[in-house]
């Protein structure tokens, strides 16, 4: 049995696995024979061993074919490419499916996370911090979600830096679909897409909090920008604290509900940061690899604009936004759509750089 098939079969069975796999950490990979007889030797149950031999052949073949695709990789818990920071957390994933540059996984990373329902304030500072930190040599890691995640990925790219996106779905079922273009840009610029889920696994609500432990587990620290009290970003911060990582937070306006979670983190001991240097100096107190920001290192912030061939500019909603402010309510009335649906579409357009928030509503950004 080939190594990739063995690991795929293992992922396709249920039950506890990581404690048994950890028994192989000190075994030379060349000494391992990957077959079903290895499972009972490691402590797997009879039921698991039987299920291992009886997995869905169609799904197995489909996943094996995905791994044959260009720049598609399977990094297992036992591989040298598997990052030590992640390997040592209590709930380390058995494998990482990877598209793009595998070596990024072991580079020094900072996670940047925040609200999907961001404000102009959050957009400006997420873009600024991600650009400056990427310019200093840090890899920016986030979750490819709409909002602060997407802005942070784009900021890193705008500065010519490296970014890693950790998905809550399989890499062949990329979510959100509106970020297909962003995912492609990440790959084209030596970045990396990562998931612990089988390639064709569809996104599910419970997968996103689960993937947050990987975002923090890969990183030296987590920067939270705009997070409400129930934001998923606080889950990432909680994982970071459990994993012994640094937690940084940018304060927001006192009357902003979007910053209530961020302020709560600061009250609980997260480090308040006002500039990228605060993060670099903190991490450099124990590490020496991060280049200090200087007049040569600082980059001029780049506006994140939508490419002319992006399908978002062809949406009917975009035609209702001009160079004079227009409110969400007015757009919803003109289009006969619920306000919540209009807000979601506007967030996508704002994230892509096609529109921006101003006093009185939204205007075109170009």
LINVEN-V834035 format. One record per run of one state. SS is the DSSP state (~ for helix, > for strand, _ for the rest). FROM is the first residue (numbers start at 1). TO is the last residue. If there is no record, write none. Layout:
ss=SS from=FROM to=TO
ss=SS from=FROM to=TO
This chain:
ss=_ from=1 to=2
ss=~ from=3 to=11
ss=_ from=12 to=17
ss=~ from=18 to=24
ss=_ from=25 to=28
ss=~ from=29 to=31
ss=_ from=32 to=36
ss=~ from=37 to=42
ss=_ from=43 to=45
ss=~ from=46 to=53
ss=_ from=54 to=56
ss=~ from=57 to=67
ss=_ from=68 to=71
ss=> from=72 to=76
ss=_ from=77 to=83
ss=~ from=84 to=87
ss=_ from=88 to=94
ss=> from=95 to=100
ss=_ from=101 to=101
ss=~ from=102 to=106
ss=_ from=107 to=108
ss=> from=109 to=114
ss=_ from=115 to=119
ss=~ from=120 to=135
ss=_ from=136 to=138
ss=> from=139 to=142
ss=_ from=143 to=147
ss=~ from=148 to=158
ss=_ from=159 to=162
ss=> from=163 to=166
ss=_ from=167 to=176
ss=~ from=177 to=188
ss=_ from=189 to=191
ss=> from=192 to=195
ss=_ from=196 to=204
ss=~ from=205 to=217
ss=_ from=218 to=220
ss=> from=221 to=225
ss=_ from=226 to=231
ss=~ from=232 to=242
ss=_ from=243 to=245
ss=> from=246 to=250
ss=_ from=251 to=256
ss=~ from=257 to=267
ss=_ from=268 to=270
ss=> from=271 to=272
ss=_ from=273 to=275
ss=~ from=276 to=284
ss=_ from=285 to=310
ss=~ from=311 to=314
ss=_ from=315 to=315
ss=~ from=316 to=320
ss=_ from=321 to=325
ss=> from=326 to=326
ss=_ from=327 to=327
ss=~ from=328 to=335
ss=_ from=336 to=338
ss=~ from=339 to=352
ss=_ from=353 to=354
ss=> from=355 to=358
ss=_ from=359 to=360
ss=> from=361 to=364
ss=_ from=365 to=366
